[in-house]
Amino acid sequence: MDAKITLSFDKQIIEKAKRYAESQNISLSRLMEHLLDKITSNHYQSLEDFPVADWVNSVAEGTAEYKTSPKKRSSIKDEYKKRKK
């Protein structure tokens, strides 16, 4: 059973994704459904673990940026010290 959701994306990315979906003879909704299914079907520890296929990169604009939970203060401090050496 289908359910509707509302998502917001950069307009240019939406246009690229629509063109890609059309070239694959599927709807944008089915393309997103497929991607979400792939992400949630496996037990990835984080988004960085998710293998992004070339065809997904062709839909995206620029480098993907994943927002993750902030690091602990001690690990940030250690990183800073390593960079200063």
N, C-alpha and C positions, 0 to 999 in steps of 0.2 A: 504494500500500500504506500503510495506517495504522500509526502507531507511537504508543505511549503515553508521555506525559511527566507530571510532577507539578509543579504551579504553586501558589503561595500568594497569595491576594488577601484583602482586607478582606471580611468576611462580608457586609456590606451591599452592597458592589459586586457580589459574586457573585449575591446575590438579585436585584438590579436587572438584571444581565446575563441571568440565567435568564428573568426575565419578558419582557425585550426579545426574546430568542431565541425564546421560545414565541410571542410576538405575531407574529413573522416566519415562524413555522412551520419553524424550523431548530433544531438542537441547539446547546447552548453550545459544544461542541467545534467545530462547523462555523463558528460565529460567530468564534471565536478564530482558526481556520484562515484564514478570509477576511481578518481584520485583519492577521495575520502575513504573508499572501501579498501584501497591498497594500503593506505597509511594505518588504518585501524585494524586490518586483518593480521598484522604481525605485531610482535611485542618489542617495539623500538623503545630504547631507554630515553631518547630525545629525538628531536627533529633532525639533528645533525647525523643521526644514524640512518635516516631514511635515504635509500639510494634513489637519487633523482635521475630518471632516464633522459636521454637526449631530447626526446620529443616534448617532455615537460619543459626543458630549458628553452626550446624554441618558442614556447608559448609565453614564457616569462620575459620580463623586461629587466635587464641588468642582473646583478648578483642578488641572490636571495639573502634576505636578512632575517634571522630567526631571533625573536625576543624570548629569552629564557629568564628564569628567576635569577635575581642578583646573587653574585658570589658572596661567600662569607668574607668578612673583613680580614681575617687572617690570611686567606688565600690571595686576596688583592694585595696585601702588604708583601707577601712572599714574591708575587709576580713583579712588583715594583722593585724590590731589592735585586732580583735576578737581572732585570733590565739595566739597572745602574752599574752592574759589574762590568 
